[in-house]
Amino acid sequence: MTSVAVIGLGAMGGRIAARLLATGHDITVWNRTPAKAEPFLAQGARLAGTPAEATAAADAVFVMVADPAALAEVTEGPDGIAAGARAGTTVLQMATVGVGPTRRLTDALPNGVDLLDSPVLGSISEVEAGTLRIFVGGESAVLERWTPLLADLGTPMHVGPIGAGSAAKLVANSTLFGTLGVLGEALGLARSLGLPDDVAFDVLATTPVAPQAERRRQAIETGHYPVRFELALGRKDTGLVTSAAAESGADLRLAEAARSWFADADRDGLGSQDYSSVLGYIAGAAGPVESVGPAGPVGPDSSDTTA
């Protein structure tokens, strides 16, 4: 039985903890809001007072937090993961934060502490089923050591050294958010030209976006988008893609368009809804609170607070 710490018990981190508990691991958890840990304590997990305390009790430390600022907060300083890590500890950084913050974490960790840069592709249903795709950057020997543990969560794919895992996640995300943008604009174009939605979906079924169109059809038609991944986090992720492109010199005009759609939808109050609600926003679909009408968002605007 492996001694594991899970830092961050949000939608994904909490399910990672639950999955690891269900597969028989000894778990210590930490969350900024301790009340979120209570369901896991009932299942046998222990609650740590700080990330450092959780790390000191573990051989492997999973980190799943919202953004680069949160990663720095839980890893650095006297209460951070780096302060609690010891030789032989492995930190598995699974959040989508970009290459720079991941490399900063490398510098923050003490000598003898291993790091696997291992962001995931998939959402709550995939982590619950143990079918995540895990892009892993780091030393092959370290990955080999922890492959049995990662296999409880999904399928690890070694993509290169530290930084490569985060880079791979940005590449994957660029296709996901770009596809949503293309689909939303196609529906918006169809409506502007007078095509009914059922005809538009029949047309889309003949195109390369057919699987996404079919998957999203019910949500678009009903205006109801069950929350799996908040749009505000999608806005953060699209920004990471375009920032990485700017730093590397890549010309990503479509990614910038996707980023602007997410930024506008977040600004107009959809941040706490599912990221796929950007489809209704783009297409201008009228509907309940979850969607947006032709004149703009339904419901009050929210301030732009997403990292």
N, C-alpha and C positions, 0 to 999 in steps of 0.2 A: 504494500500500500504506500503510495507516494504522498509525501507531505506537500500540500499546495496552498498558496495564497492567491486570492483573487482580489484585485484592487479595482474598485468601481463596480457598483451593482445596479447599473441602469438597465435598459431594455436588453442589451446584449450581455453585459457583464453578469447580470443576475442569472441569466439563463446558462451562461458558461458555468457559474458556480453550481447551479442546480444539476446540470448535466454531469459534472465531475463528482458531485455527491452521489448521484444515482449510479455512477459507474464504480463506486467504492473507494474513492480517494479521501484522504484526511485533509479537511479544508479549514483554512483560516480566512476570514473575510474582513474587508475594511470598506467603508463608504463614508463620504463626507456627511451624509445624513444617516446616522446610526439606525434610525427606525426602519430603513429599507433592509437591514440585515436580519430583522426578526424572523421572517419565514425560514431563513437558512439556518438559524440557530435551532429552530424546532426540528430541523432535519439532521442535526448533529454537527453543524459547523461551529467554529469558535469566532468570537468577535475580537478584533484587535483595536487598540485605541488610536494607533497611528499606522501609516503605511510602513514605517520602519519596524514597528513591532510585528506586523503581519509578515514582513519579509524575513525577520530573524527566526521565525518559527517554521520556515518553509525551505524546501529544496528547489521548487519551481514557483515562480511568481508571475501570474497572468495579470496584465495591465490592460484594461478596456475603459478608456475615458473619452470625453467628448471631443477634445481639440488639443492643439499644442500647448496652450496655456495650462490646461488641466494636467497634461503630462508633466510639465515642469513642476507644477505644484506638488504632485504626488511622488516625484522621483528625487527632487533636490531638497536641500535644507536639512536641519537636524532631525526632522520627523519623516523624511522622505525615504524611498526605497533604497537609494544609494547608501544611506546611513545605516540601514539594517542589514544590508547584504554582506555575506561572508564568502570566503573562497569556497568554490564548489556550488554556489547558488547560480541558478539560471533564471534570467528575466526574459519572459516572452511578451514582447510589446505588440499587442494585437489591434490597437486603435489606428484609425486613419488620420495621420498627422503630417504626412509628407516626409521627405528624405532628410531635410535639415534637422528637425527636432529629434529624429531617430539617431542621427549621428551625434547630436549633442548629448543624448542619453548615453551613448557609448563612452564619451569623455567623462561623464559624471560618475560612472560605475567604478568601484575599486578594482585593482588588479586581482585577477583570479575569479572574477564574476563574469559569467558568460551571458551573452545577449543573443536572442533570436528575434529578428525583425520580422514579425509574422502577422500582418493584417489579414483580415478574412473577407471573403466574398460570400454573401448570403445574409439573411436576416433572421428574425426570431424563429420562424418555422424550421429553418435549416439547422440552427444551433440546437434546437430541441430534438431534432432527429439525428444529430451527429453527422450532418452531411455538408458542413461548411467546406469551401475550398480555401486553403490556407497558403498564402504566398510567403515563403520563408527565405529570408536573407540571413546569412551567417555561416559559420564553419560547418562543413559536412558532418564532422564527428559529433558536434554538439546536437545537430538535428537528429542524427542517428540515435543518440542517447534518448532523446525525448519524443521520437516518433510514436512509440506506443501510447504515450499520454496524449499527444496531439490527435492520434487516431480516434480517441474517444469523442473528439469534437468534429472531425471531418477528415479530409484528405490533404496532407501537406504536399506542397510542390516546392522543391528547392530551386530558387531562381538566381542565386548568386550570393555575393558578400553582403554585409550589413549595408542597408540602404536600398538594396535591390527589391526586398519585399515591399517596402513602401512605394518604390517606383512602380512595381508591378500592379499594386492596388490602384494607383492613379491611372495607369493605362486602362485597366478594366473599367474603372469608374467613368473614364472619358467616353467609352462606348455606351454605357448604361444611360448616362444623362443626355448624351447626344441623341440616342434613340428616342427617349421621351420627348425631346424637343422636336425632332422630325415628325413623330406621330402627332403631337399636339398641333403643329403647324399644318400638317396635311388635313386634319379635321377642320381646323379653322378655315383653310382654303376652300374645302368642300362646302362648308356652310355659307361662306361668302359668295360662292358661285351658285348657290341654290340647291345643292345636292342634299337630300335627306340623309340622316346618319346611317340608316340601314343600308342605303346604296353605297355610302362612303366606306362602310366597313366591308361590304362585298368587294369593292375595288381594292381596299387595302389587303384583303386576303390573297390577292394575286401578286403582292409585292414582297420585297425582302423583309419588311417590318410585320409580316403577317402574324408570326407568333406573339409579338408584343401587342398588336392590335386585338387579337382574340383574348389574350390574357387580361387586357385592361378594359374590354368593351363594357362589361357590366358596371364597373365603377364609373365610367364616363357617362353611361346612359342613366344611371341612378343618381349621379352626383355624390355618391357615398364612397369614401376612400378609407377603409379600416387602417388604423395607424400601425405600421410595422417599423417605419423609419421616418423620423420627423423631417419635414421639409427644411427646417432651419439647419439640420445637420447636412442635408443634401446641398444646401447653399454653401455651407462651409467646405464641403468636399469639392464642389465645382470650382471654388476659389483656390483650393490647393492645386487642382489640375492646371488652371491658367497661370498661377504664380510659378509653378514648376516649369511650365513652358516658357514663361518670360525669362526665368533664370538660365535656362538651357539654350535659349535662342530658337526654340521650335515655334513655327507659325501655326497656331491652332485657332483659326477663325471660327470654326463651328463650336469648339469648346467654349470660346468666349461668348458666343450667342447663347449657349445653354446656361452659362453662368449668369448672364444678364436676366434670363427668364426666371431663374431661381431667386436671384436677388430681388427682382421686382415682386414676385409672389410673396416672399418673406416680408418685404417692406409693407405689403398691402394686407398683412394679417394672417397669412396661411402658414406661418412658421411652425405651429404646433400640430398641424395636420400632416397626413402622410405625404411623403415626397411625390407620390404619383398624382396628387391633387394639382400639380403643376400642369397636367394635361387639360383639366377643366379650365384652368386659368388661361392657358394659351389659346384654347379653342373658343373661349368666351362662352362656355356653357352656362345657361341659366339653371338654377337648382337650389337645393337647400343650403344650409349654412356651410356645408363642406365644400361647395363649389363657388364659382364666380359667374356673375351675370355679365351681359354685354356692356353694362354701364360701369363695371368695376366690381370690386370685391363685396360680398355680402358680409356685413358685420363691421365692427370698428377696426380702424387701422391699428397696427402695433408699432412701437418704436423699433428701430433697426439696432438690435442688440446682439446679433449672432456673431461669434468669432469667425 
